[in-house]
Amino acid sequence: MLTFDKEYFNIGYLDTLSYKDTFMHRIDPRIKLLTSLAFILLVISFPKYEISKMIPFLVFPVVILSIGDIPLIFILKKLLIVSPFALFVGIFNPILDTAPMYSIYGVGISGGWVSYFSIIMKFILTISTALLLIATTSFPGICIALEKLFVPKILVVQLLFLYRYLFVLAEETMRIVRARNMRTFGRKGQGMRVFIQIAGTLFVRTVERSERIYHAMCSRGFDGRIRMMKNFKPGFIDIIFAVVTITVFVILRKYDIAKILGDLILQ
């Protein structure tokens, strides 16, 4: 089982990956955000029984993964952590929708199983794309992109603070868990009463720590604006990247490329 300390350090690993210098990392954050949103919207727009048309969309996260030099194992682990949600959402589909749709080597496949696989496919495509967006842009970079795209500044700042204070919450939790482990042996100190006390202590400490951080930011001249060391400006390459990728997405959404290639191979 993964320890809490290890999971804590994994929280910020996506931002660490964003410091790399690859072609994907150099693309303007606004371009990456818009292309990722277009990708996600087109994927979730597929009807529940269409799977073959979604298969070519797997190329996009694979290309981003390879060009951005992002570890595949890390992305797979993150997908595995949140996969129970997707598995639970469609768990009753095979039971409620038993009408046969396909037959493979004499084995009938009902519409419920097809829609279930469709949910899993959409989950893999959308979540992996969101993770890769953070890994190649960083969360502050995404917030700056939102601000440049005329999202209200107050909303962007709140979003950034929410993300930053997650680390404060995780760090305080780690300190409390370590202290409890050092003062208890075996299964002592693991009752419900102890965990309620830990939750209360965690809340108080997190609020106090957050206030100290905010006052420190104000004393250093924080005025509500998000600043980065690198200024991004969309160039010719960025525009070409956006036009080409979105055009490819639209083509893949309109035509069943997998079926077309399959028919050509079988001819």
Secondary structure, DSSP 4 states (H G I P E B T S, - for coil): ---HHHHHHHHTHHHHHTT--SHHHHS-HHHHHHHHHHHHHHHHTS-TT--TTTGGGGHHHHHHHHHTT--HHHHHHHHHHHHHHHHHHTTTHHHH---EEEEETTEEEEHHHHHHHHHHHHHHHHHHHHHHHHHHH-HHHHHHHHHHTT--HHHHHHHHHHHHHHHHHHHHHHHHHHHHHHH--TTTT-SHHHHHHHHHHHHHHHHHHHHHHHHHHHHTT--S----SS-----HHHHHHHHHHHHHHHHHHHS-HHHHHHHHHH-
